[in-house]
């Protein structure tokens, strides 16, 4: 079991930023769009609006788990505005 969990809220913009760093110990992560604009994720590559994994506004989510593993970096960008990305990882 992990010793620490990550629990973040990141306000995004149309400029991509790293949502989560590479974590070889990651066994679970949940990314939830808590804003009113769409968010796009890039898995190990730059996030670009209208490409990659789309998190729909007001609740769209992406889950990383044992059946859907990813330990690399995750980047995020807003399609417009400044939505908030909620992140839980362990």
Biopython code that builds the backbone (N, CA, C, O; Angstrom):
import numpy as np
from Bio.PDB.StructureBuilder import StructureBuilder

atoms = [
    (1, "UNK", "N", (0.852, -1.199, 0.000)),
    (1, "UNK", "CA", (0.000, 0.000, 0.000)),
    (1, "UNK", "C", (0.881, 1.240, 0.000)),
    (1, "UNK", "O", (1.954, 1.254, 0.604)),
    (2, "UNK", "N", (0.422, 2.269, -0.678)),
    (2, "UNK", "CA", (1.190, 3.511, -0.696)),
    (2, "UNK", "C", (1.150, 4.205, 0.658)),
    (2, "UNK", "O", (0.211, 4.041, 1.438)),
    (3, "UNK", "N", (2.184, 4.976, 0.913)),
    (3, "UNK", "CA", (2.272, 5.715, 2.159)),
    (3, "UNK", "C", (1.506, 7.029, 2.051)),
    (3, "UNK", "O", (0.944, 7.505, 3.037)),
    (4, "UNK", "N", (1.481, 7.609, 0.867)),
    (4, "UNK", "CA", (0.853, 8.906, 0.667)),
    (4, "UNK", "C", (-0.055, 8.885, -0.542)),
    (4, "UNK", "O", (0.211, 8.180, -1.515)),
    (5, "UNK", "N", (-1.116, 9.648, -0.482)),
    (5, "UNK", "CA", (-1.998, 9.833, -1.630)),
    (5, "UNK", "C", (-1.903, 11.282, -2.081)),
    (5, "UNK", "O", (-1.634, 12.183, -1.286)),
    (6, "UNK", "N", (-2.128, 11.483, -3.360)),
    (6, "UNK", "CA", (-2.178, 12.828, -3.926)),
    (6, "UNK", "C", (-3.638, 13.216, -4.062)),
    (6, "UNK", "O", (-4.448, 12.421, -4.540)),
    (7, "UNK", "N", (-3.984, 14.428, -3.649)),
    (7, "UNK", "CA", (-5.347, 14.947, -3.769)),
    (7, "UNK", "C", (-5.215, 16.406, -4.171)),
    (7, "UNK", "O", (-4.913, 17.257, -3.335)),
    (8, "UNK", "N", (-5.444, 16.703, -5.461)),
    (8, "UNK", "CA", (-5.196, 18.038, -6.006)),
    (8, "UNK", "C", (-6.409, 18.603, -6.717)),
    (8, "UNK", "O", (-7.288, 17.863, -7.160)),
    (9, "UNK", "N", (-6.446, 19.911, -6.821)),
    (9, "UNK", "CA", (-7.385, 20.621, -7.690)),
    (9, "UNK", "C", (-6.548, 21.616, -8.486)),
    (9, "UNK", "O", (-5.963, 22.535, -7.912)),
    (10, "UNK", "N", (-6.487, 21.437, -9.805)),
    (10, "UNK", "CA", (-5.679, 22.309, -10.665)),
    (10, "UNK", "C", (-6.584, 23.099, -11.580)),
    (10, "UNK", "O", (-7.426, 22.535, -12.278)),
    (11, "UNK", "N", (-6.406, 24.413, -11.574)),
    (11, "UNK", "CA", (-7.118, 25.261, -12.529)),
    (11, "UNK", "C", (-6.296, 25.291, -13.803)),
    (11, "UNK", "O", (-5.110, 25.619, -13.780)),
    (12, "UNK", "N", (-6.930, 24.948, -14.914)),
    (12, "UNK", "CA", (-6.245, 24.863, -16.197)),
    (12, "UNK", "C", (-6.533, 26.077, -17.066)),
    (12, "UNK", "O", (-7.402, 26.894, -16.762)),
    (13, "UNK", "N", (-5.782, 26.171, -18.152)),
    (13, "UNK", "CA", (-6.020, 27.209, -19.158)),
    (13, "UNK", "C", (-5.793, 26.581, -20.521)),
    (13, "UNK", "O", (-5.635, 25.365, -20.625)),
    (14, "UNK", "N", (-5.775, 27.391, -21.560)),
    (14, "UNK", "CA", (-5.549, 26.878, -22.910)),
    (14, "UNK", "C", (-4.069, 26.599, -23.157)),
    (14, "UNK", "O", (-3.696, 26.186, -24.255)),
    (15, "UNK", "N", (-3.223, 26.819, -22.149)),
    (15, "UNK", "CA", (-1.812, 26.440, -22.209)),
    (15, "UNK", "C", (-1.659, 25.146, -21.417)),
    (15, "UNK", "O", (-2.012, 25.092, -20.239)),
    (16, "UNK", "N", (-1.143, 24.122, -22.050)),
    (16, "UNK", "CA", (-1.054, 22.818, -21.380)),
    (16, "UNK", "C", (-0.126, 22.866, -20.178)),
    (16, "UNK", "O", (0.810, 23.663, -20.122)),
    (17, "UNK", "N", (-0.409, 21.992, -19.215)),
    (17, "UNK", "CA", (0.474, 21.843, -18.062)),
    (17, "UNK", "C", (0.479, 20.395, -17.614)),
    (17, "UNK", "O", (-0.420, 19.625, -17.953)),
    (18, "UNK", "N", (1.495, 20.029, -16.852)),
    (18, "UNK", "CA", (1.581, 18.665, -16.360)),
    (18, "UNK", "C", (0.597, 18.489, -15.210)),
    (18, "UNK", "O", (0.644, 19.224, -14.222)),
    (19, "UNK", "N", (-0.286, 17.518, -15.345)),
    (19, "UNK", "CA", (-1.253, 17.223, -14.290)),
    (19, "UNK", "C", (-0.650, 16.269, -13.271)),
    (19, "UNK", "O", (-0.815, 16.458, -12.066)),
    (20, "UNK", "N", (0.051, 15.241, -13.750)),
    (20, "UNK", "CA", (0.721, 14.277, -12.877)),
    (20, "UNK", "C", (2.065, 13.910, -13.489)),
    (20, "UNK", "O", (2.189, 13.738, -14.702)),
    (21, "UNK", "N", (3.057, 13.794, -12.632)),
    (21, "UNK", "CA", (4.368, 13.359, -13.079)),
    (21, "UNK", "C", (4.425, 11.843, -13.217)),
    (21, "UNK", "O", (3.514, 11.131, -12.794)),
    (22, "UNK", "N", (5.497, 11.370, -13.808)),
    (22, "UNK", "CA", (5.730, 9.932, -13.913)),
    (22, "UNK", "C", (5.794, 9.348, -12.507)),
    (22, "UNK", "O", (6.422, 9.912, -11.612)),
    (23, "UNK", "N", (5.129, 8.205, -12.331)),
    (23, "UNK", "CA", (5.109, 7.564, -11.025)),
    (23, "UNK", "C", (5.116, 6.049, -11.213)),
    (23, "UNK", "O", (4.062, 5.459, -11.449)),
    (24, "UNK", "N", (6.288, 5.403, -11.114)),
    (24, "UNK", "CA", (6.351, 3.953, -11.292)),
    (24, "UNK", "C", (5.596, 3.168, -10.222)),
    (24, "UNK", "O", (5.361, 1.971, -10.387)),
    (25, "UNK", "N", (5.216, 3.825, -9.131)),
    (25, "UNK", "CA", (4.458, 3.163, -8.054)),
    (25, "UNK", "C", (2.956, 3.391, -8.170)),
    (25, "UNK", "O", (2.198, 2.891, -7.338)),
    (26, "UNK", "N", (2.507, 4.133, -9.182)),
    (26, "UNK", "CA", (1.078, 4.442, -9.307)),
    (26, "UNK", "C", (0.269, 3.171, -9.518)),
    (26, "UNK", "O", (0.548, 2.382, -10.421)),
    (27, "UNK", "N", (-0.738, 2.988, -8.671)),
    (27, "UNK", "CA", (-1.662, 1.871, -8.864)),
    (27, "UNK", "C", (-3.078, 2.365, -9.140)),
    (27, "UNK", "O", (-3.930, 1.600, -9.592)),
    (28, "UNK", "N", (-3.327, 3.644, -8.866)),
    (28, "UNK", "CA", (-4.660, 4.185, -9.102)),
    (28, "UNK", "C", (-4.577, 5.700, -9.273)),
    (28, "UNK", "O", (-3.796, 6.368, -8.596)),
    (29, "UNK", "N", (-5.375, 6.224, -10.171)),
    (29, "UNK", "CA", (-5.547, 7.674, -10.290)),
    (29, "UNK", "C", (-6.924, 7.937, -10.889)),
    (29, "UNK", "O", (-7.425, 7.162, -11.705)),
    (30, "UNK", "N", (-7.512, 9.026, -10.474)),
    (30, "UNK", "CA", (-8.795, 9.464, -11.014)),
    (30, "UNK", "C", (-8.670, 10.944, -11.322)),
    (30, "UNK", "O", (-8.278, 11.734, -10.463)),
    (31, "UNK", "N", (-9.005, 11.320, -12.560)),
    (31, "UNK", "CA", (-8.978, 12.712, -12.991)),
    (31, "UNK", "C", (-10.402, 13.089, -13.372)),
    (31, "UNK", "O", (-11.010, 12.443, -14.225)),
    (32, "UNK", "N", (-10.938, 14.133, -12.744)),
    (32, "UNK", "CA", (-12.331, 14.531, -12.944)),
    (32, "UNK", "C", (-12.384, 16.004, -13.344)),
    (32, "UNK", "O", (-11.741, 16.847, -12.719)),
    (33, "UNK", "N", (-13.148, 16.303, -14.380)),
    (33, "UNK", "CA", (-13.357, 17.678, -14.811)),
    (33, "UNK", "C", (-14.458, 18.292, -13.956)),
    (33, "UNK", "O", (-15.626, 17.919, -14.067)),
    (34, "UNK", "N", (-14.078, 19.232, -13.105)),
    (34, "UNK", "CA", (-15.025, 19.893, -12.208)),
    (34, "UNK", "C", (-15.410, 21.275, -12.732)),
    (34, "UNK", "O", (-15.946, 22.098, -11.990)),
    (35, "UNK", "N", (-15.137, 21.527, -14.009)),
    (35, "UNK", "CA", (-15.394, 22.842, -14.583)),
    (35, "UNK", "C", (-16.503, 22.819, -15.631)),
    (35, "UNK", "O", (-17.149, 21.796, -15.855)),
    (36, "UNK", "N", (-16.703, 23.958, -16.259)),
    (36, "UNK", "CA", (-17.766, 24.101, -17.250)),
    (36, "UNK", "C", (-17.232, 24.138, -18.685)),
    (36, "UNK", "O", (-17.956, 24.515, -19.607)),
    (37, "UNK", "N", (-15.976, 23.750, -18.873)),
    (37, "UNK", "CA", (-15.369, 23.635, -20.204)),
    (37, "UNK", "C", (-14.696, 22.269, -20.313)),
    (37, "UNK", "O", (-14.287, 21.699, -19.301)),
    (38, "UNK", "N", (-14.580, 21.745, -21.518)),
    (38, "UNK", "CA", (-13.937, 20.450, -21.728)),
    (38, "UNK", "C", (-12.436, 20.528, -21.436)),
    (38, "UNK", "O", (-11.809, 21.575, -21.594)),
    (39, "UNK", "N", (-11.875, 19.390, -21.007)),
    (39, "UNK", "CA", (-10.441, 19.243, -20.755)),
    (39, "UNK", "C", (-9.939, 18.097, -21.628)),
    (39, "UNK", "O", (-10.648, 17.117, -21.857)),
    (40, "UNK", "N", (-8.706, 18.236, -22.111)),
    (40, "UNK", "CA", (-8.079, 17.202, -22.925)),
    (40, "UNK", "C", (-6.800, 16.741, -22.247)),
    (40, "UNK", "O", (-6.021, 17.551, -21.746)),
    (41, "UNK", "N", (-6.592, 15.413, -22.236)),
    (41, "UNK", "CA", (-5.411, 14.833, -21.611)),
    (41, "UNK", "C", (-4.452, 14.303, -22.661)),
    (41, "UNK", "O", (-4.872, 13.765, -23.686)),
    (42, "UNK", "N", (-3.169, 14.456, -22.402)),
    (42, "UNK", "CA", (-2.120, 13.848, -23.202)),
    (42, "UNK", "C", (-1.351, 12.895, -22.312)),
    (42, "UNK", "O", (-0.832, 13.296, -21.269)),
    (43, "UNK", "N", (-1.274, 11.648, -22.711)),
    (43, "UNK", "CA", (-0.609, 10.626, -21.908)),
    (43, "UNK", "C", (0.839, 10.497, -22.376)),
    (43, "UNK", "O", (1.126, 9.811, -23.357)),
    (44, "UNK", "N", (1.739, 11.162, -21.666)),
    (44, "UNK", "CA", (3.148, 11.138, -22.004)),
    (44, "UNK", "C", (3.533, 12.037, -23.173)),
    (44, "UNK", "O", (4.695, 12.081, -23.578)),
    (45, "UNK", "N", (2.565, 12.743, -23.704)),
    (45, "UNK", "CA", (2.783, 13.678, -24.810)),
    (45, "UNK", "C", (2.060, 14.976, -24.487)),
    (45, "UNK", "O", (1.196, 14.993, -23.610)),
    (46, "UNK", "N", (2.392, 16.064, -25.175)),
    (46, "UNK", "CA", (1.695, 17.323, -24.899)),
    (46, "UNK", "C", (0.179, 17.199, -25.098)),
    (46, "UNK", "O", (-0.290, 16.529, -26.019)),
    (47, "UNK", "N", (-0.562, 17.855, -24.223)),
    (47, "UNK", "CA", (-2.016, 17.895, -24.358)),
    (47, "UNK", "C", (-2.385, 18.976, -25.351)),
    (47, "UNK", "O", (-1.844, 20.081, -25.314)),
    (48, "UNK", "N", (-3.314, 18.650, -26.245)),
    (48, "UNK", "CA", (-3.753, 19.574, -27.290)),
    (48, "UNK", "C", (-5.275, 19.563, -27.306)),
    (48, "UNK", "O", (-5.891, 18.499, -27.259)),
    (49, "UNK", "N", (-5.880, 20.740, -27.371)),
    (49, "UNK", "CA", (-7.345, 20.829, -27.432)),
    (49, "UNK", "C", (-7.857, 20.054, -28.653)),
    (49, "UNK", "O", (-7.269, 20.110, -29.733)),
    (50, "UNK", "N", (-8.944, 19.345, -28.457)),
    (50, "UNK", "CA", (-9.610, 18.571, -29.500)),
    (50, "UNK", "C", (-8.814, 17.349, -29.960)),
    (50, "UNK", "O", (-9.014, 16.854, -31.068)),
    (51, "UNK", "N", (-7.900, 16.861, -29.093)),
    (51, "UNK", "CA", (-7.140, 15.638, -29.354)),
    (51, "UNK", "C", (-6.947, 14.882, -28.048)),
    (51, "UNK", "O", (-7.121, 15.442, -26.966)),
    (52, "UNK", "N", (-6.592, 13.626, -28.154)),
    (52, "UNK", "CA", (-6.298, 12.842, -26.958)),
    (52, "UNK", "C", (-7.550, 12.415, -26.222)),
    (52, "UNK", "O", (-8.589, 12.170, -26.836)),
    (53, "UNK", "N", (-7.452, 12.327, -24.919)),
    (53, "UNK", "CA", (-8.570, 11.891, -24.081)),
    (53, "UNK", "C", (-9.353, 13.121, -23.641)),
    (53, "UNK", "O", (-8.804, 14.027, -23.014)),
    (54, "UNK", "N", (-10.630, 13.145, -23.973)),
    (54, "UNK", "CA", (-11.485, 14.289, -23.631)),
    (54, "UNK", "C", (-12.245, 14.004, -22.346)),
    (54, "UNK", "O", (-12.866, 12.952, -22.192)),
    (55, "UNK", "N", (-12.185, 14.969, -21.420)),
    (55, "UNK", "CA", (-13.007, 14.917, -20.210)),
    (55, "UNK", "C", (-14.108, 15.951, -20.398)),
    (55, "UNK", "O", (-13.848, 17.154, -20.383)),
    (56, "UNK", "N", (-15.317, 15.487, -20.572)),
    (56, "UNK", "CA", (-16.436, 16.405, -20.774)),
    (56, "UNK", "C", (-16.635, 17.303, -19.564)),
    (56, "UNK", "O", (-16.307, 16.936, -18.436)),
    (57, "UNK", "N", (-17.176, 18.480, -19.818)),
    (57, "UNK", "CA", (-17.423, 19.442, -18.741)),
    (57, "UNK", "C", (-18.344, 18.850, -17.685)),
    (57, "UNK", "O", (-19.105, 17.920, -17.954)),
    (58, "UNK", "N", (-18.266, 19.397, -16.496)),
    (58, "UNK", "CA", (-19.083, 19.042, -15.327)),
    (58, "UNK", "C", (-19.149, 17.545, -15.048)),
    (58, "UNK", "O", (-20.232, 16.962, -14.988)),
    (59, "UNK", "N", (-17.986, 16.934, -14.878)),
    (59, "UNK", "CA", (-17.979, 15.565, -14.381)),
    (59, "UNK", "C", (-17.314, 14.510, -15.236)),
    (59, "UNK", "O", (-17.217, 13.360, -14.806)),
    (60, "UNK", "N", (-16.851, 14.848, -16.430)),
    (60, "UNK", "CA", (-16.140, 13.857, -17.232)),
    (60, "UNK", "C", (-14.923, 13.360, -16.471)),
    (60, "UNK", "O", (-14.263, 14.139, -15.784)),
    (61, "UNK", "N", (-14.615, 12.066, -16.584)),
    (61, "UNK", "CA", (-13.519, 11.530, -15.782)),
    (61, "UNK", "C", (-12.719, 10.488, -16.548)),
    (61, "UNK", "O", (-13.173, 9.938, -17.551)),
    (62, "UNK", "N", (-11.511, 10.234, -16.046)),
    (62, "UNK", "CA", (-10.637, 9.196, -16.574)),
    (62, "UNK", "C", (-10.005, 8.494, -15.382)),
    (62, "UNK", "O", (-9.469, 9.136, -14.479)),
    (63, "UNK", "N", (-10.076, 7.167, -15.394)),
    (63, "UNK", "CA", (-9.574, 6.375, -14.269)),
    (63, "UNK", "C", (-8.410, 5.493, -14.712)),
    (63, "UNK", "O", (-8.466, 4.837, -15.752)),
    (64, "UNK", "N", (-7.366, 5.495, -13.905)),
    (64, "UNK", "CA", (-6.227, 4.610, -14.087)),
    (64, "UNK", "C", (-6.280, 3.607, -12.952)),
    (64, "UNK", "O", (-6.363, 3.982, -11.782)),
    (65, "UNK", "N", (-6.231, 2.322, -13.303)),
    (65, "UNK", "CA", (-6.298, 1.272, -12.285)),
    (65, "UNK", "C", (-5.513, 0.058, -12.759)),
    (65, "UNK", "O", (-4.799, 0.149, -13.758)),
    (66, "UNK", "N", (-5.621, -1.057, -12.081)),
    (66, "UNK", "CA", (-4.865, -2.250, -12.449)),
    (66, "UNK", "C", (-5.267, -2.800, -13.816)),
    (66, "UNK", "O", (-4.449, -3.434, -14.482)),
    (67, "UNK", "N", (-6.501, -2.573, -14.246)),
    (67, "UNK", "CA", (-6.954, -3.028, -15.563)),
    (67, "UNK", "C", (-6.613, -2.026, -16.660)),
    (67, "UNK", "O", (-6.631, -2.375, -17.840)),
    (68, "UNK", "N", (-6.304, -0.790, -16.287)),
    (68, "UNK", "CA", (-5.992, 0.293, -17.214)),
    (68, "UNK", "C", (-4.771, 1.044, -16.674)),
    (68, "UNK", "O", (-4.887, 2.208, -16.289)),
    (69, "UNK", "N", (-3.594, 0.386, -16.641)),
    (69, "UNK", "CA", (-2.436, 0.995, -15.991)),
    (69, "UNK", "C", (-1.773, 2.085, -16.836)),
    (69, "UNK", "O", (-1.737, 1.994, -18.063)),
    (70, "UNK", "N", (-1.255, 3.102, -16.175)),
    (70, "UNK", "CA", (-0.418, 4.126, -16.798)),
    (70, "UNK", "C", (0.436, 4.734, -15.698)),
    (70, "UNK", "O", (-0.089, 5.224, -14.698)),
    (71, "UNK", "N", (1.741, 4.706, -15.876)),
    (71, "UNK", "CA", (2.646, 5.237, -14.863)),
    (71, "UNK", "C", (3.424, 6.443, -15.373)),
    (71, "UNK", "O", (4.221, 7.024, -14.636)),
    (72, "UNK", "N", (3.201, 6.820, -16.618)),
    (72, "UNK", "CA", (3.906, 7.955, -17.206)),
    (72, "UNK", "C", (3.277, 9.288, -16.838)),
    (72, "UNK", "O", (2.317, 9.350, -16.070)),
    (73, "UNK", "N", (3.839, 10.360, -17.405)),
    (73, "UNK", "CA", (3.322, 11.704, -17.154)),
    (73, "UNK", "C", (1.967, 11.890, -17.831)),
    (73, "UNK", "O", (1.667, 11.264, -18.847)),
    (74, "UNK", "N", (1.157, 12.771, -17.238)),
    (74, "UNK", "CA", (-0.141, 13.121, -17.797)),
    (74, "UNK", "C", (-0.195, 14.637, -17.904)),
    (74, "UNK", "O", (0.037, 15.349, -16.926)),
    (75, "UNK", "N", (-0.504, 15.123, -19.101)),
    (75, "UNK", "CA", (-0.626, 16.553, -19.344)),
    (75, "UNK", "C", (-2.091, 16.887, -19.582)),
    (75, "UNK", "O", (-2.861, 16.037, -20.031)),
    (76, "UNK", "N", (-2.476, 18.123, -19.282)),
    (76, "UNK", "CA", (-3.862, 18.540, -19.442)),
    (76, "UNK", "C", (-3.924, 19.946, -20.008)),
    (76, "UNK", "O", (-3.040, 20.768, -19.770)),
    (77, "UNK", "N", (-4.988, 20.209, -20.766)),
    (77, "UNK", "CA", (-5.222, 21.536, -21.326)),
    (77, "UNK", "C", (-6.731, 21.751, -21.407)),
    (77, "UNK", "O", (-7.492, 20.809, -21.627)),
    (78, "UNK", "N", (-7.148, 22.990, -21.230)),
    (78, "UNK", "CA", (-8.562, 23.336, -21.345)),
    (78, "UNK", "C", (-8.891, 23.641, -22.799)),
    (78, "UNK", "O", (-8.075, 24.220, -23.516)),
    (79, "UNK", "N", (-10.084, 23.253, -23.234)),
    (79, "UNK", "CA", (-10.533, 23.619, -24.568)),
    (79, "UNK", "C", (-10.809, 25.109, -24.640)),
    (79, "UNK", "O", (-10.649, 25.725, -25.694)),
    (80, "UNK", "N", (-11.217, 25.683, -23.537)),
    (80, "UNK", "CA", (-11.490, 27.125, -23.402)),
    (80, "UNK", "C", (-11.664, 27.413, -21.919)),
    (80, "UNK", "O", (-11.795, 26.489, -21.116)),
    (81, "UNK", "N", (-11.666, 28.666, -21.558)),
    (81, "UNK", "CA", (-11.913, 29.050, -20.166)),
    (81, "UNK", "C", (-10.855, 28.545, -19.211)),
    (81, "UNK", "O", (-9.691, 28.378, -19.577)),
    (82, "UNK", "N", (-11.281, 28.302, -17.966)),
    (82, "UNK", "CA", (-10.361, 27.873, -16.907)),
    (82, "UNK", "C", (-11.016, 26.803, -16.025)),
    (82, "UNK", "O", (-11.275, 27.057, -14.848)),
    (83, "UNK", "N", (-11.288, 25.613, -16.572)),
    (83, "UNK", "CA", (-11.900, 24.574, -15.751)),
    (83, "UNK", "C", (-10.939, 24.052, -14.692)),
    (83, "UNK", "O", (-9.727, 24.248, -14.779)),
    (84, "UNK", "N", (-11.498, 23.391, -13.702)),
    (84, "UNK", "CA", (-10.714, 22.811, -12.618)),
    (84, "UNK", "C", (-10.645, 21.298, -12.821)),
    (84, "UNK", "O", (-11.663, 20.644, -13.046)),
    (85, "UNK", "N", (-9.428, 20.752, -12.738)),
    (85, "UNK", "CA", (-9.209, 19.324, -12.841)),
    (85, "UNK", "C", (-8.933, 18.789, -11.443)),
    (85, "UNK", "O", (-7.966, 19.193, -10.797)),
    (86, "UNK", "N", (-9.784, 17.881, -10.979)),
    (86, "UNK", "CA", (-9.587, 17.232, -9.675)),
    (86, "UNK", "C", (-8.793, 15.953, -9.908)),
    (86, "UNK", "O", (-9.094, 15.183, -10.820)),
    (87, "UNK", "N", (-7.771, 15.730, -9.072)),
    (87, "UNK", "CA", (-6.875, 14.595, -9.253)),
    (87, "UNK", "C", (-6.691, 13.871, -7.927)),
    (87, "UNK", "O", (-6.399, 14.487, -6.902)),
    (88, "UNK", "N", (-6.866, 12.553, -7.963)),
    (88, "UNK", "CA", (-6.575, 11.690, -6.814)),
    (88, "UNK", "C", (-5.651, 10.597, -7.354)),
    (88, "UNK", "O", (-5.918, 10.002, -8.398)),
    (89, "UNK", "N", (-4.571, 10.344, -6.634)),
    (89, "UNK", "CA", (-3.621, 9.314, -7.070)),
    (89, "UNK", "C", (-3.050, 8.606, -5.849)),
    (89, "UNK", "O", (-2.810, 9.219, -4.809)),
    (90, "UNK", "N", (-2.839, 7.300, -6.001)),
    (90, "UNK", "CA", (-2.071, 6.552, -5.029)),
    (90, "UNK", "C", (-1.449, 5.363, -5.694)),
    (90, "UNK", "O", (-0.749, 4.587, -5.044)),
]
sb = StructureBuilder()
sb.init_structure("model")
sb.init_model(0)
sb.init_chain("A")
sb.init_seg("    ")
for serial, (resi, resn, name, xyz) in enumerate(atoms, 1):
    if name == "N":
        sb.init_residue(resn, " ", resi, " ")
    sb.init_atom(name, np.array(xyz, "f"), 0.0, 1.0, " ", f" {name:<3s}", serial, name[0])
structure = sb.get_structure()
